[in-house]
Every structure is written in structure tokens, then in C-alpha cells.
Amino acid sequence: MKLFKGDLSETWSRTIVEIDSPSVSMLLSQQCRLRAIHKDGQLFWKSYRVEIEVAAKWNGMIQSRKEVIKEAFQKVLRSKKVKIFIIAV
């Protein structure tokens, strides 16, 4: 897999905006960081592996909202093939 060549900071900000829940958006912006996006495939066959770092004490809360986060990344990256990996630090 190749590393995503876009601006991670901008992609993270756009993803947070896509989330409907203000509490989840706030939690992501304050307690998480977009670590990396890996891209595989070309044109219509792109898939992404998204790595998000989270403060260890918030890991459970973020894990329970993984599907909401995935849906936001699918909109921002314009791909249904997105896998989210939450990494507690």
C-alpha cells in the first residue's frame, strides 16, 4: 500500500465536519490525531486504510463510534472501501 499524498490535516478537518454528532466531532478533534492514510488500487478500485491515534483512556469511546468515523471518511475520500484502525497511545 502507498501512503496517501493529500494533506492529512485538511483531510482530518473535513472528516470531522462530516460527522453529524457534535460530541463525537469534539472528541475526535480534542483526543485523536490522524496518523496515516494508506491507499491501494487505482481509479474506481481505490481502497484506504486509515490509522487514527487516540488517547488510551478514550479508546473504548472511539472504538464504539468506529462506524460513524468510517462513514465520514468514505464521504471525504469518495470510496466505500475504507478500513479504520484505532491505535491507543
Sequence and secondary structure as in RCSB ss.txt:
>XXXX:A:sequence
MKLFKGDLSETWSRTIVEIDSPSVSMLLSQQCRLRAIHKDGQLFWKSYRVEIEVAAKWNGMIQSRKEVIKEAFQK
VLRSKKVKIFIIAV
>XXXX:A:secstr
 EE  S HHHHHHHHHHH S HHHHHHHHHHEEEEEEEEES GGG EEEEEEEE GGGHHHHHHTHHHHHHHHHH
HHT S EEEEEEE 
